[in-house]
Structure formats: C-alpha cells, structure tokens
C-alpha cells in the first residue's frame, strides 16, 4: 500500500538554525514531497542549505544545528498512515534509519572506518538491525552487496585505504542498500571524483534504483548532473526553495532568475556554443534577517520593491497563457492582485537601474511556486518557482 499520491516522504515548512551568538537560519521553510521510485534532485550553491536539509529529513542534526520548525513525515505501509519522524521514540528512530531511509555521505573515506575491514563494517550494519544474524550470513550478504555495486566480493577483506575513491563510494552505496530501504539520500556522492568515475557512479545509482525501486534524494551543487539523472528538481537559495518542478521543464525553461543564472553558468556538450556567465555577488548572510526576496541583491530583474516585499507563493500556470507568470500572485501587504490606485497593467515602480517597471513585471521575476502539499497531496500537483 502506498501513501496518498504515491508519496513516501513529505516535508513541510522545515526550518533549521545553527545556534550561536546570532542563530544562522540555514533552512527557512522548505517543503517538498518524495514519490515512490522517484529521483528528486536538490541543487544550489554551497551554503544554501542542501546538506542541512538532508540531515533534517533523516533526523541526524547535531548541535549546534537545531530543528526549530516544520514536520517530516514518512509513509508507514504497515500502519497505513504518515508517521512524524520527529516524534519517533529513540529505538523506533534507530531502526527507521537504514531499514527505511539510508544515507550516502559526502566523503566516502570519512564515512568509512579507516581502521576496520569492509567485512567488519558490513557486519556492524547488519547486526545492528537483524537480531541473531550469524557470521556466515554476514559474510554472504556483504559479498552479495559488493557484487551488486560492481566490486569483486573478495574485496570484503580490504580496508578503505586499499580502495580507490570510486570504489569507496560504491561501498558507501552498498552499505546504504544493505537493508533494502525505501529511500536513499545521496549527499554529494560524486564530490572529488573525476568525471569518468562520476559517470560510473551515476550509472550505478540509476541501475540500482531501477532494479530495486527505491526513491532517491540526490544532493549536489552540479545542476547539469541533476538535470540528467533526476525526475524532479528542487533549487535552493538562501535556505529556501527558489524553484521546484520537473527536471525536463527546468532544463528547457527555468523560471526563477537564480535557476536561470545557474543554467547560464553550466557548460553544455551539445548545441550552439555560448559564453558562460556566472552570478555576481554572494548568497545572503543567514545570521541576519532576510527582508523581501533573498536573491534580490544579485537578481538582474530586481526592482526596489523586491527588497521590501516577499511575494506570496502561488501556483504557476501553463506557459503561453496571457499573464501566466503572475496569475494568482498577491504580494505581501497588498489587498489583491492589483494594488490600489493602479491601472490593470500594474503600478509603476522604479527598478534598480532607475527605469520604470510594472508590478506585473516585478511579480513575474519573483517567487511563484505551487501550493505546499498537505498530508494527502494530489499526484502531479506540486511544482513551480519559489
């Protein structure tokens, strides 16, 4: 039995702070769903909150990080309901991790114990979750897992330093799949690997996902990588969701200026040659309150109003519809879609370069995202820009 709309994991309004003299608001109201058998990508610059979000949804945050708001629910097939993982008892949470949701960490060399053989490390995982499992069964399962990720089973006697970077990453994936979880979180799984090994790891992930049917949250700063492998994509900026939608749609028509900037920064192997253009400036300092749109100081389309008002999220509509980009948008503080005293075309507002612009133009360049899914979201109802 699957969750409503085939949802397996549902995060709503997740907020994480790093505590200190001034709290750093690393994740600010992030919401998304993960469907069964889906690969969901999370992209963005370093410091945008990607890895912190991963630790939040797996309940692995450690001080000084603290979950200060929001919920993460997992569809429990046995109960036939969503379970709030933040309210799980310690023993229930311990078993939930790895049996239902597992994680492949950024650095395989650091994730693996450098002074312990692979045999011992597979044994630690299996014995922690399977009562009474014997050494012979541990050996057999460990060898099968290595073979599953394309490593010679005889390597089970090896230590991590005896393996290449790509092999260590494959071992990390094998350990994450040891108990056949329903969700696997991949946190920068190809960092520091050369492009050939990256390709091998990606192909391995896709093959195993198709074979075993688990869902994937794939986190990386490499947008081109995600556009190739993912079904849907979450683009984060300043601890928030900037854009969320089908990867195919974002690849051909990114809507948010930040996503567009990332696309312009990404080289392509095919098509016409084009000059790459980075995004000037730096992400916001999340120790300070963010007024208006977090991307406004770096946005080429920003108006003066962008630094004052944070647009209310609203569903996107089909491309090509008149006024599609602004349909249903009501900026915070205004009584309706058209401000008082303005014509139907919108009031005139000064842009950053002094040129006049309409409220409609401002809205078109700002946060427009699908409504946050509830406990029983409709299939295909999520997407847009935020």
C-alpha positions as CSV (number, residue, x, y, z in Angstrom):
1,X,0.0,0.0,0.0
2,X,1.4,3.4,-1.0
3,X,0.8,6.8,0.5
4,X,-1.6,9.3,-1.0
5,X,-0.4,10.2,-4.4
6,X,2.3,7.6,-4.0
7,X,4.1,9.8,-1.6
8,X,6.8,8.1,0.6
9,X,8.3,11.2,2.3
10,X,6.7,14.5,3.0
11,X,8.5,17.6,4.4
12,X,6.6,20.7,5.3
13,X,7.9,24.1,6.4
14,X,11.3,22.7,7.6
15,X,13.4,25.2,9.4
16,X,16.8,24.6,10.9
17,X,19.0,27.1,12.8
18,X,22.7,26.8,13.8
19,X,22.7,28.2,17.3
20,X,25.4,30.7,18.4
21,X,25.6,34.3,19.5
22,X,23.4,35.0,16.4
23,X,21.5,32.0,15.1
24,X,22.2,31.2,11.4
25,X,18.9,30.4,9.7
26,X,20.3,27.7,7.4
27,X,16.9,26.2,6.2
28,X,13.9,28.5,6.1
29,X,10.6,27.0,5.5
30,X,11.4,24.3,3.0
31,X,8.6,22.0,1.8
32,X,8.6,19.1,-0.7
33,X,7.4,15.6,-1.3
34,X,9.2,12.5,-2.5
35,X,7.3,9.9,-4.6
36,X,7.9,6.2,-4.6
37,X,10.6,5.3,-7.2
38,X,11.4,8.9,-7.9
39,X,14.8,10.6,-8.1
40,X,14.5,14.1,-6.6
41,X,17.4,16.4,-7.0
42,X,18.4,19.2,-4.7
43,X,20.7,21.9,-6.2
44,X,22.2,25.2,-5.2
45,X,25.4,27.0,-4.3
46,X,27.5,26.0,-1.3
47,X,25.9,27.3,1.9
48,X,22.3,27.3,0.5
49,X,21.1,24.6,3.0
50,X,21.2,21.4,0.9
51,X,23.1,19.1,3.3
52,X,21.4,20.6,6.3
53,X,18.1,19.8,4.8
54,X,19.3,16.2,4.2
55,X,20.3,15.8,7.9
56,X,17.0,17.4,8.9
57,X,14.8,14.9,7.0
58,X,16.8,12.0,8.3
59,X,16.7,13.4,11.9
60,X,20.6,13.4,12.0
61,X,21.1,17.0,13.0
62,X,23.7,17.5,15.7
63,X,24.4,20.6,17.8
64,X,24.7,23.4,17.2
65,X,22.1,22.6,14.5
66,X,18.5,22.6,15.7
67,X,15.2,21.9,14.0
68,X,13.2,24.9,15.0
69,X,10.0,24.3,13.0
70,X,8.2,22.1,10.5
71,X,7.5,18.4,10.1
72,X,8.9,15.5,8.2
73,X,6.5,12.6,7.7
74,X,7.2,9.1,6.3
75,X,4.5,6.8,4.9
76,X,4.4,3.7,7.1
77,X,3.0,1.0,5.0
78,X,2.3,-1.3,7.9
79,X,0.2,1.4,9.7
80,X,-1.3,2.8,6.6
81,X,-0.5,6.4,7.7
82,X,2.1,9.1,7.7
83,X,4.4,9.0,10.7
84,X,6.1,12.1,12.1
85,X,9.7,11.1,12.4
86,X,10.4,14.0,14.8
87,X,8.2,12.2,17.3
88,X,9.6,8.7,17.0
89,X,11.0,7.1,20.1
90,X,14.8,6.6,20.0
91,X,14.6,2.9,19.3
92,X,12.0,3.3,16.6
93,X,14.1,6.0,15.0
94,X,17.2,3.9,15.2
95,X,15.5,1.1,13.3
96,X,13.8,3.5,10.9
97,X,17.2,4.7,9.8
98,X,18.8,2.3,7.4
99,X,15.8,-0.1,7.3
100,X,13.5,2.6,5.7
101,X,15.7,5.6,4.9
102,X,19.5,5.4,4.5
103,X,22.2,7.9,3.5
104,X,25.4,8.0,1.5
105,X,27.6,10.8,2.9
106,X,29.7,13.3,1.1
107,X,33.2,11.8,1.7
108,X,33.3,8.1,1.4
109,X,36.8,8.0,3.0
110,X,35.5,9.8,6.1
111,X,32.2,7.9,6.2
112,X,34.0,4.5,6.3
113,X,36.1,3.5,9.3
114,X,39.7,3.6,8.1
115,X,41.0,1.0,10.6
116,X,38.2,-1.6,10.0
117,X,37.8,-4.0,7.2
118,X,34.7,-3.9,4.9
119,X,33.7,-7.3,6.4
120,X,33.5,-5.8,9.9
121,X,31.7,-2.7,8.7
122,X,29.0,-4.6,6.8
123,X,28.7,-6.7,10.0
124,X,28.1,-3.7,12.1
125,X,25.3,-2.5,9.9
126,X,23.6,-5.9,9.6
127,X,23.9,-6.9,13.3
128,X,22.5,-3.6,14.4
129,X,19.3,-4.3,12.6
130,X,19.0,-8.1,12.3
131,X,18.8,-9.9,15.6
132,X,20.8,-13.1,15.8
133,X,22.4,-12.9,12.3
134,X,25.5,-15.2,12.2
135,X,29.0,-14.6,10.8
136,X,28.3,-16.8,7.7
137,X,25.2,-14.8,6.8
138,X,27.1,-11.5,7.3
139,X,29.8,-12.7,5.0
140,X,27.4,-13.9,2.3
141,X,25.4,-10.7,2.4
142,X,28.4,-8.5,2.4
143,X,29.8,-10.3,-0.7
144,X,26.5,-10.0,-2.5
145,X,26.3,-6.3,-1.7
146,X,29.8,-5.7,-3.1
147,X,29.0,-7.7,-6.2
148,X,25.8,-5.7,-6.6
149,X,27.8,-2.4,-6.9
150,X,30.4,-3.9,-9.3
151,X,33.2,-4.7,-6.8
152,X,35.0,-8.1,-6.5
153,X,33.4,-9.8,-3.5
154,X,37.0,-10.8,-2.4
155,X,37.5,-7.2,-1.5
156,X,35.4,-7.7,1.6
157,X,38.7,-8.3,3.5
158,X,40.0,-4.9,2.3
159,X,40.4,-1.7,4.3
160,X,39.1,1.6,2.9
161,X,42.6,3.0,2.2
162,X,43.2,0.0,-0.1
163,X,40.3,1.1,-2.4
164,X,40.1,3.9,-5.0
165,X,37.8,6.9,-4.4
166,X,35.2,5.5,-6.8
167,X,35.3,2.0,-5.1
168,X,34.9,3.6,-1.7
169,X,31.9,5.5,-2.9
170,X,30.4,2.3,-4.3
171,X,31.0,0.6,-0.9
172,X,29.1,3.5,0.7
173,X,26.2,2.9,-1.7
174,X,26.3,-0.8,-1.0
175,X,26.1,-0.2,2.8
176,X,23.2,2.2,2.3
177,X,21.3,-0.6,0.4
178,X,22.2,-3.3,2.9
179,X,18.7,-3.5,4.4
180,X,16.8,-2.6,1.2
181,X,15.5,0.8,2.3
182,X,12.7,2.6,0.5
183,X,14.5,6.0,0.4
184,X,18.3,6.7,-0.1
185,X,19.7,10.2,0.4
186,X,22.8,10.8,-1.6
187,X,24.7,13.8,-0.3
188,X,27.3,15.0,-2.9
189,X,28.1,11.4,-3.8
190,X,30.5,12.4,-6.7
191,X,32.4,15.2,-5.0
192,X,36.2,15.0,-5.6
193,X,35.8,12.2,-8.2
194,X,36.9,12.6,-11.8
195,X,34.3,12.8,-14.5
196,X,34.8,9.2,-15.7
197,X,34.2,7.9,-12.1
198,X,31.3,10.3,-11.7
199,X,29.7,8.8,-14.7
200,X,30.2,5.3,-13.4
201,X,28.7,6.2,-10.1
202,X,25.7,7.8,-11.7
203,X,25.1,4.8,-14.0
204,X,25.3,2.6,-10.9
205,X,22.8,4.6,-9.0
206,X,20.3,4.6,-11.9
207,X,20.8,0.9,-12.5
208,X,20.2,0.0,-8.8
209,X,17.3,2.4,-8.5
210,X,15.6,0.8,-11.5
211,X,16.3,-2.7,-10.2
212,X,15.3,-2.2,-6.5
213,X,12.7,0.6,-6.9
214,X,13.9,2.8,-4.0
215,X,13.4,6.6,-4.0
216,X,16.4,8.9,-4.1
217,X,17.1,12.4,-2.8
218,X,20.2,13.4,-4.8
219,X,22.0,16.5,-3.4
220,X,24.7,18.3,-5.3
221,X,25.8,21.7,-6.5
222,X,26.2,20.3,-10.0
223,X,23.0,21.3,-11.7
224,X,23.8,19.7,-15.0
225,X,24.3,16.4,-13.2
226,X,20.8,16.6,-11.7
227,X,19.1,17.6,-14.9
228,X,20.4,14.4,-16.4
229,X,19.5,12.0,-13.7
230,X,16.5,13.4,-11.8
231,X,12.8,13.3,-12.3
232,X,12.1,16.5,-10.4
233,X,14.4,19.2,-9.1
234,X,14.4,21.4,-6.0
235,X,16.7,24.5,-6.4
236,X,17.6,26.1,-3.1
237,X,18.9,29.6,-2.4
238,X,19.4,31.3,0.9
239,X,17.9,28.4,2.8
240,X,14.7,28.5,0.8
241,X,13.2,26.8,-2.3
242,X,13.8,29.0,-5.3
243,X,12.2,26.6,-7.8
244,X,10.7,23.2,-7.8
245,X,9.4,21.2,-10.7
246,X,10.1,18.5,-13.3
247,X,13.7,18.4,-14.4
248,X,12.7,18.4,-18.0
249,X,10.8,21.6,-17.6
250,X,13.6,23.3,-15.7
251,X,16.1,22.2,-18.3
252,X,14.2,23.9,-21.1
253,X,12.6,26.8,-19.3
254,X,13.9,27.6,-15.9
255,X,11.5,30.3,-14.4
256,X,13.4,31.7,-11.4
257,X,16.2,34.2,-12.1
258,X,18.5,32.2,-9.8
259,X,17.9,29.0,-11.7
260,X,18.4,30.8,-14.9
261,X,21.7,32.1,-13.6
262,X,22.8,28.6,-12.7
263,X,21.9,27.4,-16.1
264,X,24.0,30.1,-17.7
265,X,26.9,29.1,-15.6
266,X,26.7,25.4,-16.8
267,X,28.7,24.4,-19.9
268,X,26.9,22.2,-22.4
269,X,28.4,19.4,-24.5
270,X,25.8,19.8,-27.3
271,X,24.1,22.6,-29.2
272,X,25.4,26.0,-30.1
273,X,28.4,27.4,-28.3
274,X,27.6,30.1,-25.8
275,X,29.5,32.3,-23.4
276,X,29.2,31.2,-19.8
277,X,28.1,33.8,-17.3
278,X,28.3,33.5,-13.5
279,X,26.1,35.0,-10.9
280,X,27.7,38.2,-9.4
281,X,27.7,38.7,-5.7
282,X,27.4,36.2,-2.8
283,X,24.5,34.4,-1.1
284,X,22.9,36.3,1.9
285,X,24.3,36.2,5.4
286,X,21.7,34.0,7.1
287,X,22.7,35.2,10.5
288,X,20.7,38.4,9.7
289,X,17.0,38.7,8.9
290,X,16.4,38.5,5.2
291,X,13.9,41.1,4.0
292,X,12.0,40.7,0.8
293,X,13.4,38.3,-1.8
294,X,16.7,36.7,-0.7
295,X,18.0,36.8,-4.3
296,X,17.2,40.5,-4.9
297,X,20.7,41.9,-4.4
298,X,22.0,39.6,-7.2
299,X,19.0,39.4,-9.4
300,X,19.2,41.2,-12.8
301,X,15.4,41.6,-12.9
302,X,15.1,43.1,-9.3
303,X,13.0,46.1,-8.6
304,X,13.2,48.3,-5.5
305,X,10.1,46.6,-4.1
306,X,12.0,43.2,-4.2
307,X,14.0,44.1,-1.1
308,X,10.9,45.2,0.8
309,X,8.2,42.6,0.0
310,X,8.4,38.8,-0.1
311,X,5.8,37.6,-2.6
312,X,3.1,35.2,-1.5
313,X,3.6,31.8,-3.2
314,X,1.1,31.0,-5.9
315,X,0.7,28.2,-8.5
316,X,2.2,28.6,-11.9
317,X,0.1,28.1,-15.0
318,X,0.8,26.8,-18.4
319,X,3.3,28.6,-20.5
320,X,1.9,30.8,-23.2
321,X,-1.1,31.9,-21.2
322,X,-1.5,35.7,-21.1
323,X,-0.3,36.9,-17.7
324,X,0.7,33.3,-16.8
325,X,3.7,34.3,-14.7
326,X,1.6,36.5,-12.4
327,X,-1.7,34.6,-12.2
328,X,-2.9,34.3,-8.6
329,X,0.0,36.3,-7.1
330,X,-0.7,38.7,-4.3
331,X,2.4,40.4,-2.9
332,X,2.5,40.5,0.9
333,X,0.9,43.6,2.2
334,X,-1.4,44.3,-0.7
335,X,-5.1,43.6,-0.7
336,X,-5.3,42.0,-4.1
337,X,-3.6,41.1,-7.3
338,X,-3.7,44.8,-8.4
339,X,-2.6,47.4,-5.9
340,X,-4.9,50.3,-5.0
341,X,-4.6,53.3,-7.3
342,X,-3.0,51.4,-10.2
343,X,-4.3,50.5,-13.6
344,X,-5.0,46.9,-14.6
345,X,-1.5,46.8,-16.0
346,X,0.1,47.4,-12.6
347,X,1.6,50.4,-10.8
348,X,4.9,51.9,-12.0
349,X,7.8,51.0,-9.8
350,X,11.5,52.1,-10.1
351,X,13.9,49.3,-11.0
352,X,17.4,49.1,-9.7
353,X,18.8,51.0,-12.7
354,X,16.1,53.7,-12.4
355,X,14.0,52.5,-15.3
356,X,10.2,52.2,-14.7
357,X,8.7,48.8,-14.3
358,X,5.2,47.5,-13.6
359,X,4.2,45.4,-10.6
360,X,3.4,42.7,-13.1
361,X,7.0,42.6,-14.3
362,X,8.2,42.5,-10.7
363,X,5.9,39.6,-9.9
364,X,7.0,37.8,-13.0
365,X,10.6,37.9,-11.8
366,X,9.9,36.8,-8.3
367,X,8.7,33.8,-6.3
368,X,5.9,31.8,-7.9
369,X,5.6,28.3,-6.6
370,X,3.0,25.6,-6.4
371,X,1.0,25.3,-3.1
372,X,2.7,23.3,-0.4
373,X,1.4,19.7,-0.4
374,X,-0.7,18.5,2.5
375,X,-0.8,15.1,4.1
376,X,-2.7,13.8,1.0
377,X,-1.4,15.8,-1.9
378,X,-2.7,15.2,-5.4
379,X,-0.4,13.5,-7.8
380,X,1.3,16.0,-10.1
381,X,0.1,18.9,-8.2
382,X,3.4,20.2,-7.0
383,X,5.9,22.4,-8.9
384,X,6.8,25.9,-9.8
385,X,9.1,28.6,-8.6
386,X,9.5,29.9,-5.1
